[in-house]
């Protein structure tokens, strides 16, 4: 068993690399199992929450993780979780005063609160799920930063003729497979980045602080691990040297109980086996239920989570944005507020797959109930007329999987011209960019003659008019409008929808 321990860092590195690569490749092979969608489909917490909220049964691969947990305990957390591995690698060594052991119960309370909210129809708290947090971090923080860094490096290399070939190799090798040619921009980058920084900063309080005290997926797997087949056991050769307890990165070993460990907290890292000088520790089959620790969830925890879930959703439903949503709340084709509220996992797969990066993560534009769901921001990127990737990568169908023809007939909103901003309607400058950009075979934007009002201009110029019966609200006109700041033509929710 000690020999197996030395495989763990290699398995962690490979699992982390594959998980990162899967997220980056989502835009290249969105329908493949090796993508952000495939990674999220392994998440038992996302599956359970989706089942409770939307009765969706599409994420069966997560059962493999549950089966692994039933045999080996929380080996997922110790060997395979990409976020857990990074937290372990960045944890300080030898923290002398971790929080009290009862803090372990926080994650069970958060798990129950999340599941109660899901049962009542809200998946907003899945923004705290470690897999969806990992996907969003790679999508919104890592990939844009990496793309900017490589682009800056290429510009530097192109300054020197003898290094131009290296820049070409970077471009040919990385961009088609991993990075887009268009630099992505995210309107809510800082909240995602700050949440990630907070998770890592908590490591200063205790190694793997997030995994110990807050991770809701770890709490779910911890409950399953209590009936796992293989558990850590201590025999009579123990000399109470405390080396195992001091070295346990999860604070799962209790010296007051003959150095026994909680199966729900042990991540099977096997470090204690290496620390033990008398070989008093072994991982052996043991059919029993490990329960009775001071932080185990009890009736009060369940009732508290139920009350908090009901109260928070009651307040969220009382928000004015629920009754009167903003007219700029544009959703992916075919996705409605109800389906996003109760079926969207907030995983960010659609954001990564969107080729124009027009899909953005919402914050409070639609209220707390749809926090973290996707919305279209045409000024940052339009909905590509020949693309239906967002529906194909959505693991729960919160964004329906429309055929390309269906998608082209499904309105997102309608475009409206603001004559007070439009260059052409002002009569000062001839401009027909929006009409030229409209991708519909039968143009939804036509041109009319308006009097020219420029200094040396005479006669008339052409100005745009939208045919709302044809417009599907793709936002390409808004995206390409040459006005500075807000576009002169903007897509808004159809007031008749």
C-alpha positions in Angstrom: 0.0 0.0 0.0 2.9 2.4 0.7 4.2 1.8 -2.8 0.8 2.8 -4.2 1.0 6.1 -2.4 3.8 7.3 -4.6 1.5 6.9 -7.6 -0.9 9.5 -6.2 1.0 12.7 -7.3 1.2 11.3 -10.8 -2.5 10.4 -10.9 -3.3 13.9 -9.6 -1.2 15.6 -12.2 -2.6 13.5 -15.1 -6.2 14.0 -13.8 -5.7 17.8 -13.5 -4.1 18.0 -16.9 -6.9 16.0 -18.6 -9.6 18.1 -16.8 -8.0 21.4 -17.9 -7.6 20.1 -21.5 -11.2 18.9 -21.6 -12.5 22.4 -20.7 -10.2 24.0 -23.3 -11.2 21.6 -26.0 -14.9 22.2 -25.5 -14.9 24.9 -28.2 -13.2 22.5 -30.6 -15.1 19.3 -29.9 -18.2 20.4 -28.0 -20.2 17.2 -28.5 -17.4 14.9 -27.4 -17.4 13.2 -24.0 -13.9 14.7 -23.5 -15.1 18.3 -22.9 -16.5 20.4 -20.1 -19.8 18.6 -20.5 -18.1 15.3 -20.0 -16.3 16.6 -16.9 -19.5 17.9 -15.3 -21.3 14.7 -16.1 -19.0 13.0 -13.5 -20.2 15.2 -10.8 -22.7 13.4 -8.4 -23.7 16.6 -6.7 -24.7 18.2 -10.0 -26.6 15.1 -11.0 -28.5 14.9 -7.7 -29.3 18.7 -7.7 -30.6 18.4 -11.3 -32.7 15.4 -10.4 -34.3 17.3 -7.5 -34.9 20.5 -9.4 -35.7 19.5 -12.9 -36.1 15.8 -12.9 -33.4 15.4 -15.5 -31.7 12.0 -15.9 -29.0 12.8 -18.4 -25.9 12.6 -16.2 -25.5 8.9 -15.5 -21.6 8.8 -15.7 -21.7 10.3 -12.2 -22.8 6.9 -11.0 -19.2 5.7 -11.7 -17.9 8.2 -9.1 -20.5 7.1 -6.6 -19.5 3.4 -7.2 -15.8 4.3 -6.7 -16.7 6.1 -3.5 -18.7 3.1 -2.2 -15.5 1.0 -2.6 -12.6 3.3 -1.8 -14.2 6.2 0.1 -13.3 9.8 -0.8 -10.6 8.7 -3.2 -12.1 11.1 -5.8 -11.2 14.0 -3.5 -7.7 12.8 -2.8 -6.7 11.5 -6.2 -8.9 12.8 -9.1 -10.6 16.2 -8.2 -8.8 18.9 -10.2 -9.6 21.7 -7.8 -8.7 19.5 -4.7 -5.3 18.7 -6.3 -4.4 22.4 -6.9 -5.5 23.2 -3.4 -3.2 20.5 -2.0 -0.3 21.7 -4.1 -0.7 25.3 -2.9 -1.4 24.5 0.8 1.2 25.6 3.3 3.1 22.9 5.1 2.7 22.5 8.9 -0.2 24.7 9.9 -0.1 24.7 13.6 -3.5 25.9 14.6 -6.3 24.8 12.2 -9.9 25.7 13.1 -11.8 23.4 15.5 -12.9 20.0 14.3 -16.5 20.9 14.5 -16.0 23.2 11.5 -16.1 20.1 9.4 -19.9 20.3 9.8 -20.1 23.5 7.8 -19.9 21.6 4.5 -22.8 19.3 5.5 -25.0 22.3 6.3 -24.1 23.9 2.9 -24.8 20.6 1.1 -28.3 20.3 2.7 -29.0 24.0 2.0 -28.1 23.4 -1.6 -30.2 20.3 -1.9 -33.2 21.9 -0.2 -32.9 24.9 -2.7 -32.7 22.5 -5.6 -35.8 20.6 -4.4 -37.6 24.0 -4.3 -36.5 24.8 -7.9 -33.3 26.8 -7.6 -29.8 25.7 -8.6 -28.1 29.0 -7.8 -25.9 27.5 -5.1 -24.2 25.2 -7.7 -21.8 28.1 -8.3 -20.1 26.6 -5.2 -19.8 23.1 -6.7 -16.0 22.4 -7.1 -16.4 21.0 -10.7 -18.5 23.9 -12.0 -16.1 26.3 -10.1 -13.2 24.7 -11.9 -14.8 24.9 -15.3 -15.7 28.6 -14.8 -12.3 29.4 -13.6 -10.6 27.8 -16.6 -13.1 29.4 -19.0 -13.3 33.0 -17.5 -9.9 33.4 -15.9 -7.3 31.0 -17.1 -8.0 30.7 -20.8 -8.4 34.5 -21.5 -5.2 35.2 -19.5 -3.3 32.4 -21.3 -4.5 33.7 -24.6 -3.4 37.2 -23.9 0.0 36.0 -22.6 0.6 33.9 -25.7 -0.5 36.8 -28.0 1.8 39.2 -26.2 4.7 36.7 -26.5 4.0 36.3 -30.2 4.1 40.0 -30.7 7.5 40.1 -28.9 8.9 37.2 -31.0 7.7 38.8 -34.3 10.0 41.8 -33.6 12.9 39.6 -34.3 13.1 38.0 -37.8 15.0 35.0 -36.5 12.3 34.2 -33.9 9.3 34.6 -36.3 9.3 30.9 -36.9 8.8 30.2 -33.2 5.8 32.6 -33.2 4.3 30.8 -36.2 4.7 27.4 -34.4 2.9 28.8 -31.4 0.1 30.1 -33.5 -0.3 26.9 -35.5 0.1 24.6 -32.5 -2.0 26.2 -29.9 -4.7 28.4 -31.4 -6.6 25.8 -33.6 -6.7 23.3 -30.8 -6.8 25.2 -27.5 -7.2 29.0 -28.0 -9.5 31.1 -30.1 -8.2 33.8 -32.5 -10.6 36.3 -30.8 -9.6 37.4 -27.4 -12.5 36.6 -25.0 -13.7 39.3 -22.7 -16.0 38.7 -19.7 -18.2 41.3 -18.0 -18.2 39.4 -14.7 -14.6 38.2 -14.6 -13.7 39.7 -11.3 -16.4 38.0 -9.2 -15.3 34.6 -10.6 -11.7 35.5 -10.1 -12.3 36.7 -6.5 -14.2 33.6 -5.6 -11.4 31.4 -6.8 -8.8 33.6 -5.0 -10.9 33.3 -1.8 -10.9 29.5 -2.1 -7.1 29.5 -2.4 -6.5 32.2 0.2 -8.4 30.1 2.8 -5.5 27.6 2.5 -3.6 30.0 4.8 -6.0 29.0 7.6 -5.6 25.3 7.1 -4.3 22.9 4.4 -7.1 22.2 1.9 -9.5 24.5 3.9 -12.1 24.3 1.2 -12.1 20.5 1.0 -12.2 20.2 4.8 -14.9 22.7 5.7 -16.9 24.0 2.8 -16.9 21.7 -0.3 -20.5 20.5 -0.9 -19.4 17.7 -3.2 -16.9 16.6 -0.6 -19.8 16.5 1.9 -21.9 14.4 -0.4 -19.1 11.9 -1.1 -18.2 12.0 2.6 -21.7 10.7 3.5 -21.3 7.9 1.0 -17.8 7.1 2.2 -19.2 6.3 5.7 -20.4 3.0 4.2 -17.4 2.4 1.9 -15.8 -1.0 1.7 -12.2 0.0 2.3 -11.4 2.1 5.4 -8.4 3.2 7.3 -7.8 1.0 10.5 -5.2 1.2 13.3 -4.0 -2.0 15.0 -2.3 -2.6 18.4 1.2 -1.8 17.1 0.3 2.0 17.4 2.7 3.7 19.8 0.7 7.0 19.9 3.5 9.0 18.4 0.9 11.3 16.7 2.8 11.6 13.5 -0.2 10.5 11.5 -2.5 13.0 13.1 -0.1 15.9 12.7 0.5 15.0 9.0 -3.2 14.5 8.1 -4.1 17.2 5.5 -7.8 16.8 6.2 -7.6 16.7 10.0 -9.5 13.4 9.9 -7.5 11.6 12.6 -8.5 12.0 16.2 -5.9 11.2 18.8 -8.6 11.1 21.5 -10.1 8.1 19.8 -7.0 5.9 19.5 -6.0 7.7 16.3 -9.1 6.4 14.5 -10.1 8.5 11.4 -13.5 9.5 10.1 -14.2 7.7 6.9 -16.2 10.6 5.7 -13.2 13.0 6.0 -10.4 10.6 4.9 -9.4 11.2 1.3 -7.3 8.1 1.0 -4.1 10.0 0.5 -2.1 7.3 2.3 0.2 9.8 3.8 -0.4 8.4 7.3 0.9 5.0 6.2 4.2 6.5 5.2 4.4 8.5 8.4 3.7 5.5 10.7 7.0 4.1 12.1 5.5 0.8 13.3 3.2 -0.1 10.3 0.2 0.2 12.6 -2.0 1.6 9.9 -3.7 -0.3 7.0 -6.5 0.3 4.4 -8.6 -2.8 4.7 -12.1 -4.1 3.8 -14.5 -3.3 6.6 -18.2 -3.6 6.4 -19.5 -1.0 8.8 -21.0 2.5 9.0 -18.8 5.2 10.4 -21.0 7.6 12.3 -21.1 9.5 15.6 -18.6 12.3 15.1 -19.4 15.6 16.7 -19.9 17.4 13.4 -22.1 14.8 11.7 -25.3 16.3 10.4 -28.3 15.8 12.7 -31.9 16.9 13.0 -31.0 20.5 13.8 -28.8 20.8 10.7 -31.5 19.4 8.5 -34.2 21.6 10.0 -31.9 24.7 9.8 -31.1 24.0 6.1 -34.8 23.5 5.3 -35.8 26.7 7.0 -32.9 28.7 5.4 -33.7 27.3 2.0 -37.4 28.2 2.2 -36.7 31.7 3.6 -34.0 32.5 1.1 -36.1 31.4 -1.9 -39.1 33.3 -0.6 -37.0 36.5 -0.5 -35.5 35.8 -3.9 -39.0 35.4 -5.4 -40.0 38.7 -3.9 -37.3 40.5 -5.9 -38.6 43.1 -8.4 -36.4 41.6 -11.2 -38.5 38.4 -11.0 -41.7 40.3 -11.7 -40.2 42.8 -14.2 -37.0 41.4 -15.8 -34.6 43.8 -17.6 -35.2 44.1 -21.3 -31.5 43.3 -21.9 -31.9 39.9 -20.3 -31.2 37.9 -23.5 -31.0 34.2 -23.2 -29.5 31.5 -25.5 -31.9 30.3 -28.3 -34.9 28.5 -26.9 -33.8 28.9 -23.2 -36.4 30.4 -20.9 -36.1 31.8 -17.4 -37.9 28.8 -15.9 -35.7 26.2 -17.5 -32.5 28.1 -16.6 -33.7 28.5 -13.0 -34.4 24.8 -12.3 -32.1 23.0 -14.8 -29.0 25.2 -15.5 -26.0 23.8 -13.5 -24.0 27.0 -13.8 -21.2 24.9 -15.2 -20.1 27.4 -17.9 -19.8 24.8 -20.7 -22.0 27.0 -23.0 -19.7 30.0 -22.3 -16.7 28.0 -23.3 -18.3 26.6 -26.5 -19.7 30.0 -27.7 -17.4 30.9 -30.6 -18.0 34.7 -30.3 -17.9 34.7 -26.5 -21.2 36.6 -26.5 -22.6 34.3 -23.9 -21.7 35.7 -20.5 -22.4 34.6 -16.9 -25.2 36.6 -15.3 -24.9 38.1 -11.8 -28.0 39.8 -10.5 -29.5 41.0 -13.9 -32.3 38.4 -13.5 -32.3 38.1 -9.7 -30.8 35.5 -7.3 -32.8 32.6 -8.7 -31.0 32.7 -12.0 -27.6 33.8 -10.6 -24.8 32.4 -12.8 -26.9 31.4 -15.8 -25.9 32.4 -19.3 -27.1 35.5 -21.1 -26.2 37.0 -24.4 -24.3 40.4 -24.5 -24.3 41.3 -28.2 -21.9 44.2 -27.7 -19.2 41.6 -26.6 -20.2 38.9 -29.1 -23.2 38.0 -31.3 -25.1 34.8 -31.6 -23.5 33.2 -34.6 -26.1 32.4 -37.3 -24.6 29.1 -38.2 -23.9 27.8 -34.7 -26.0 25.8 -32.2 -23.2 24.7 -29.9 -24.7 26.0 -26.7 -27.6 23.6 -26.8 -25.4 20.6 -27.8 -23.0 21.1 -24.8 -25.7 21.8 -22.2 -25.7 18.6 -20.0 -29.2 19.0 -18.7 -31.1 20.6 -21.6 -31.6 23.9 -19.8 -30.6 25.2 -23.3 -32.6 23.0 -25.7 -30.6 21.1 -28.3 -32.1 22.8 -31.4 -31.2 21.8 -34.9 -29.5 24.5 -36.9 -32.7 25.2 -38.8 -34.8 25.4 -35.6 -32.2 27.7 -34.0 -32.3 30.1 -37.0 -36.1 30.4 -36.5 -36.0 30.9 -32.8 -35.9 34.6 -31.8 -33.7 35.7 -28.9 -35.1 39.2 -29.0 -35.6 42.0 -31.4 -33.3 44.8 -32.6 -34.3 48.4 -32.2 -32.7 51.5 -33.7 -32.0 54.5 -31.4 -32.3 57.4 -33.8 -30.7 59.8 -31.3 -27.5 57.8 -31.5 -27.5 56.3 -35.0 -25.0 58.0 -37.3 -27.3 57.7 -40.3 -30.5 58.9 -38.6 -28.6 61.9 -37.4 -28.1 62.9 -41.0 -24.4 63.5 -40.3 -22.7 60.4 -41.6 -23.8 57.7 -44.1 -23.7 54.3 -42.4 -25.4 51.1 -43.4 -23.2 48.6 -41.4 -26.1 47.0 -39.6 -27.9 46.3 -42.8 -24.8 44.8 -44.4 -24.2 42.6 -41.3 -27.7 41.1 -41.0 -27.1 37.4 -41.7 -30.7 36.5 -42.7 -31.1 35.6 -46.4 -34.1 38.0 -46.4 -32.7 41.0 -44.6 -34.4 42.0 -41.4 -32.9 45.5 -41.7 -33.9 47.7 -44.7 -32.8 51.2 -45.6 -34.9 54.4 -46.0 -33.8 57.8 -47.2 -33.4 60.6 -44.7 -32.3 64.2 -45.2 -28.6 64.8 -44.9 -27.6 67.3 -42.2 -23.8 67.3 -42.3 -21.8 70.4 -43.0 -21.0 69.8 -46.7 -23.6 67.0 -47.3 -26.6 67.6 -49.4 -29.6 65.6 -50.5 -30.3 62.4 -48.5 -28.6 59.4 -47.0 -29.7 55.9 -46.1 -30.8 55.0 -42.6 -31.7 51.6 -41.1 -35.2 50.3 -40.2 -35.8 46.9 -38.6 -38.5 44.5 -39.7 -39.4 43.0 -36.4 -41.3 40.2 -38.1 -38.1 38.8 -39.5 -35.5 39.8 -36.8 -34.3 36.9 -34.6 -32.2 39.1 -32.3 -28.8 37.5 -33.1 -27.1 40.8 -32.2 -24.6 40.9 -35.1 -25.9 44.3 -36.0 -25.3 45.6 -32.4 -21.9 43.9 -32.2 -20.7 45.6 -35.4 -22.3 49.0 -34.9 -19.4 51.6 -35.2 -20.7 54.0 -32.6 -18.6 54.5 -29.5 -20.0 53.1 -26.3 -23.6 51.8 -26.6 -24.6 50.7 -30.0 -27.2 52.7 -32.0 -29.0 49.5 -32.7 -29.6 47.2 -29.7 -31.3 43.9 -29.2 -33.9 43.8 -26.5 -36.5 41.3 -25.3 -39.5 41.3 -27.6 -42.2 43.2 -25.7 -44.8 41.0 -27.4 -43.2 37.7 -26.3 
